Amino acid sequence: MAVLETSRKVAEKSRYVRIDGEALVRFCQEMLSKGLAVPPWEDRYHFRGGDEETIAYFLVLDSLNFCFWPAAEKEKWAIPHESGWVSGYYALALSLKKALESGTPLIDPEFVVSLSLERLKEILGGRGKLQLLKPRLEILHELGKVLLERFDGKAFKLVRAAHGSAVALARLMAESLASFRDVAEYRGERVYFYKRAQIFAADLYGSFNGESWGGFGDMEELTAFADYKLPQVLRKVGILHYEKPLADRVDQEILLDAGGAEEVEIRANTIVAVERIRQELAKLGASVRAFEIDWILWNLGQEEAFKERPYHRTVTIFY
């Protein structure tokens, strides 16, 4: 897929970000010494109904799966769950799950195309402020419209059109839905990231345990899902190194422009670093796919030890 190829070109020309190969090797050795394990699929936060309902749920979820950090001086968005609070991706997954289980037809494109901003706010609820609510609403409107016009209103027909290929599904989503067209330009060349489109395929794989609607035959071709949590982890362990002007901006939580050279270099080098981790682990006898390494790193990123330095902040719908 063009994601890895174009990211490599960026990594070769990067001025603000570089990959430390020695730190990468050490990290791989440490991971193996501690017992390398791919995190299990987290069922408790996700909705599970019939196959067609489950597919539709994940399509809505991954349409909204971006930008969970709070704007300056705002409280982080979180929702109540059991005896505590849940934030980020899991808060979104749980909010949509609760809405569906309470009878809100969030997977019905007829409902989605007419959804109001006030109703969306009610569905998400919780405390704090989730950024980009209006763009999220517009994304849902687009999703409902495209499903009705091109796929008979059925999310599973979109997935079926990919013929069992995760890569084809990601491409189809980017072609069909502007909100999944995660493409940047760097030094006059296009760079493909397709973060949320690839995550949709991976979420189906996880939810269906790699079988049935998640039984894609080319999962090994997916790359890491370039967001803001993975580079935070890779920087913490010394694999990603930022030049001082960029490091200062990230550490001071100064916004980076979406599509700017610094932001594109962070995302592209993240993808290349994960691929190099995969290759190094293979040399050491461990066969792990890039998306599984992504899951490992993302889970590490939830631990306080990996939050000592901030993640980079970019206001975007793509991650």
Secondary structure, DSSP 8 states (H G I E B T S, - for coil): -HHHHHHHHHHHH-SSEEE-HHHHHHHHHHHHHH---------TTS---SHHHHHHHHHHHHHS----S--TT--B-EEEETTEEEEHHHHHHHHHHHHHHTT--TT-HHHHHT--HHHHHHHH-SBSB-S-HHHHHHHHHHHHHHHHHHSTT-HHHHHHTTTT-HHHHHHHHHHH-GGG--EEEETTEEEE--HHHHHHHHHHHHHTTTSGGG--TTGGG------SHHHHHHHHTTSEEE-HHHHHHHHTT----TT-HHHHHHHHHHHHHHHHHHHHHHHTT----HHHHHHHHHHHTTSGGGGSS-------S--
